[in-house]
Amino acid sequence: MPHAGPPVYLRSATAADQPAITRLVRDAGINPMKLEWYRFVVADEGGRVVGTGQVKTHSDGAREVASIAVLPEWRGQGIGRAIVATLLSLQPAPLYLCCGGHNESYYRQFGFTPLSPAAMPRSLRRIHRIGNALLRLVSLLTRQRERLVVMGQGIPDFL
Ligand SMILES: CC(C)(COP(=O)(O)OP(=O)(O)OC[C@H]1O[C@@H](n2cnc3c(N)ncnc32)[C@H](O)[C@@H]1OP(=O)(O)O)[C@@H](O)C(=O)NCCC(=O)NCCS
């Protein structure tokens, strides 16, 4: 349901947002590593962080859209889409991301497509290999199968 409170707007994060960013990403159950505020764009509602996103650069130069999260009560109102669109508008292609298989269709709307291991940058191929090995172990305990997908956007044909 649309809310009747202060407007939500996107801005660059500041150091004061660090605790809120860390909490929001951890509570969303996504990768809790490398959450330094200075790479983040946040959705702000009256001074409260209700959504996050960043682009991280890996040691091989691959840039990864990451930490896309929206507070549960704010989902389904276009905040996630606005954050991803803003990050894409600020960064040159190509861009990559890692996501659970259940989120693959969400990222397709922004032009991301799943990559084979051969088409992944080295850094993301490693994350893909290790992440999927861990998920296979977890699935033995939980009997729920999830997979990690690496997607890319704006990748030149010759790569
Ligand atoms: C994924 C997430 C960021 C989406 O944020 P959001 O603000 O609810 O997304 P939006 O409102 O911008 O959604 C835009 C569209 O995508 C759809 N959508 C949302 N989540 C989706 C999903 N997992 N798969 C496919 N479509 C999805 C919405 O229904 C909406 O479609 P519509 O415009 O036709 O109504 C949010 O659900 C979230 O924080 N999830 C937990 C953390 C997470 O999984 N993050 C992704 C890490 S890879």
Ligand as a Chemical Component Dictionary entry (heavy atoms), coordinates in Angstrom:
data_LIG
# 
_chem_comp.id                   LIG 
_chem_comp.type                 NON-POLYMER 
_chem_comp.pdbx_formal_charge   0 
_chem_comp.three_letter_code    LIG 
# 
loop_
_chem_comp_atom.comp_id 
_chem_comp_atom.atom_id 
_chem_comp_atom.alt_atom_id 
_chem_comp_atom.type_symbol 
_chem_comp_atom.charge 
_chem_comp_atom.model_Cartn_x 
_chem_comp_atom.model_Cartn_y 
_chem_comp_atom.model_Cartn_z 
_chem_comp_atom.pdbx_ordinal 
LIG C1  C1  C 0 14.661 -7.587  -4.437  1  
LIG C2  C2  C 0 14.222 -6.270  -3.752  2  
LIG C3  C3  C 0 15.433 -5.376  -3.579  3  
LIG C4  C4  C 0 13.187 -5.603  -4.668  4  
LIG O1  O1  O 0 12.897 -4.313  -4.116  5  
LIG P1  P1  P 0 11.484 -3.595  -4.368  6  
LIG O2  O2  O 0 11.597 -2.179  -3.978  7  
LIG O3  O3  O 0 10.403 -4.423  -3.738  8  
LIG O4  O4  O 0 11.382 -3.761  -5.942  9  
LIG P2  P2  P 0 10.481 -2.881  -6.924  10 
LIG O5  O5  O 0 9.263  -2.390  -6.188  11 
LIG O6  O6  O 0 11.343 -1.872  -7.558  12 
LIG O7  O7  O 0 10.074 -4.016  -7.947  13 
LIG C5  C5  C 0 10.008 -3.745  -9.297  14 
LIG C6  C6  C 0 9.329  -4.901  -9.981  15 
LIG O8  O8  O 0 10.029 -6.121  -9.778  16 
LIG C7  C7  C 0 9.152  -7.126  -9.253  17 
LIG N1  N1  N 0 9.923  -7.974  -8.339  18 
LIG C8  C8  C 0 10.262 -7.704  -7.067  19 
LIG N2  N2  N 0 11.007 -8.720  -6.557  20 
LIG C9  C9  C 0 11.130 -9.627  -7.553  21 
LIG C10 C10 C 0 11.786 -10.894 -7.663  22 
LIG N3  N3  N 0 12.482 -11.417 -6.653  23 
LIG N4  N4  N 0 11.707 -11.537 -8.843  24 
LIG C11 C11 C 0 11.018 -11.016 -9.898  25 
LIG N5  N5  N 0 10.394 -9.820  -9.843  26 
LIG C12 C12 C 0 10.432 -9.154  -8.699  27 
LIG C13 C13 C 0 8.064  -6.350  -8.564  28 
LIG O9  O9  O 0 6.889  -7.120  -8.497  29 
LIG C14 C14 C 0 7.920  -5.143  -9.478  30 
LIG O10 O10 O 0 7.155  -5.481  -10.595 31 
LIG P3  P3  P 0 5.982  -4.482  -11.117 32 
LIG O11 O11 O 0 6.661  -3.172  -11.421 33 
LIG O12 O12 O 0 5.461  -5.184  -12.336 34 
LIG O13 O13 O 0 5.025  -4.404  -9.997  35 
LIG C15 C15 C 0 13.517 -6.543  -2.386  36 
LIG O14 O14 O 0 12.517 -7.520  -2.561  37 
LIG C16 C16 C 0 14.475 -7.011  -1.293  38 
LIG O15 O15 O 0 15.030 -6.208  -0.537  39 
LIG N6  N6  N 0 14.674 -8.355  -1.184  40 
LIG C17 C17 C 0 15.576 -8.915  -0.166  41 
LIG C18 C18 C 0 17.029 -8.688  -0.525  42 
LIG C19 C19 C 0 17.384 -9.264  -1.891  43 
LIG O16 O16 O 0 17.058 -10.423 -2.225  44 
LIG N7  N7  N 0 18.087 -8.438  -2.686  45 
LIG C20 C20 C 0 18.593 -8.828  -3.972  46 
LIG C21 C21 C 0 19.982 -9.312  -3.790  47 
LIG S1  S1  S 0 20.638 -9.995  -5.251  48 
# 
loop_
_chem_comp_bond.comp_id 
_chem_comp_bond.atom_id_1 
_chem_comp_bond.atom_id_2 
_chem_comp_bond.value_order 
_chem_comp_bond.pdbx_ordinal 
LIG C1  C2  SING 1  
LIG C2  C3  SING 2  
LIG C2  C4  SING 3  
LIG C2  C15 SING 4  
LIG C4  O1  SING 5  
LIG O1  P1  SING 6  
LIG P1  O2  DOUB 7  
LIG P1  O3  SING 8  
LIG P1  O4  SING 9  
LIG O4  P2  SING 10 
LIG P2  O5  DOUB 11 
LIG P2  O6  SING 12 
LIG P2  O7  SING 13 
LIG O7  C5  SING 14 
LIG C5  C6  SING 15 
LIG C6  O8  SING 16 
LIG C6  C14 SING 17 
LIG O8  C7  SING 18 
LIG C7  N1  SING 19 
LIG C7  C13 SING 20 
LIG N1  C8  SING 21 
LIG N1  C12 SING 22 
LIG C8  N2  DOUB 23 
LIG N2  C9  SING 24 
LIG C9  C10 SING 25 
LIG C9  C12 DOUB 26 
LIG C10 N3  SING 27 
LIG C10 N4  DOUB 28 
LIG N4  C11 SING 29 
LIG C11 N5  DOUB 30 
LIG N5  C12 SING 31 
LIG C13 O9  SING 32 
LIG C13 C14 SING 33 
LIG C14 O10 SING 34 
LIG O10 P3  SING 35 
LIG P3  O11 DOUB 36 
LIG P3  O12 SING 37 
LIG P3  O13 SING 38 
LIG C15 O14 SING 39 
LIG C15 C16 SING 40 
LIG C16 O15 DOUB 41 
LIG C16 N6  SING 42 
LIG N6  C17 SING 43 
LIG C17 C18 SING 44 
LIG C18 C19 SING 45 
LIG C19 O16 DOUB 46 
LIG C19 N7  SING 47 
LIG N7  C20 SING 48 
LIG C20 C21 SING 49 
LIG C21 S1  SING 50 
# 
